[in-house]
């Protein structure tokens, strides 16, 4: 059936912070939000993803500070 013909799944408004499977996107979150998620998260796999994202953001922040000091 073509989309919009009435058959199939019901469409719900898409949240840009979640994937289509309902998992949380980590990209647009800042350090405070990520650290809060890390405290609440119980699953080790998700914790490691959050920790990796925090590490990336901290590295990015320190390189920006070094560039600002040099210029």
C-alpha positions, 0 to 999 in steps of 0.5 A: 500500500502506498504511504498515507493510504490508511494501512500499516503503522500509525505515524506519531510526531518524530522527536529529533532527540530519539532514534526511530527505535526510541533510543536517546541521541547523544549528539546534541546534548551538553556535558551537564545533560550527559553527566545527568544521563550517566547517573541515571543509566543502569545498562553498562553498554549505554553507560560506555556510550555516554562516557565516550561522548563526554570524553569527546566533548571534553577533548573538544572543549580543551582544544578550543581553549588552547586555540583561544589562548594562542590567538 
